[in-house]
Amino acid sequence: MKKQFFGFLNRLNKAVLPSYSRLDPARLTKFQQAILAFRYYVLIQSKD
C-alpha cells in the first residue's frame, strides 16, 4: 500500500513539479530546495 501510494505520488511529481536536478543545490532558493527535497523523499520511499 505504501509503495503504491508513493509510486503514484512520484508519477504526479514528475508531471506537475519542476525538475531542479541540473541546477546547483547551493544556488537554489529555500522554496526550490524544499521541492527538491520532497521529490527526493518521495523517490526513495517509492523504491523501498
C-alpha positions, 0 to 999 in steps of 0.5 A: 500500500505504501509503495503504491501510494508513493509510486503514484505520488512520484508519477504526479511529481514528475508531471506537475513539479519542476525538475531542479536536478541540473541546477546547483543545490547551493544556488537554489532558493529555500522554496526550490530546495524544499521541492527538491527535497520532497521529490527526493523523499518521495523517490526513495520511499517509492523504491523501498 
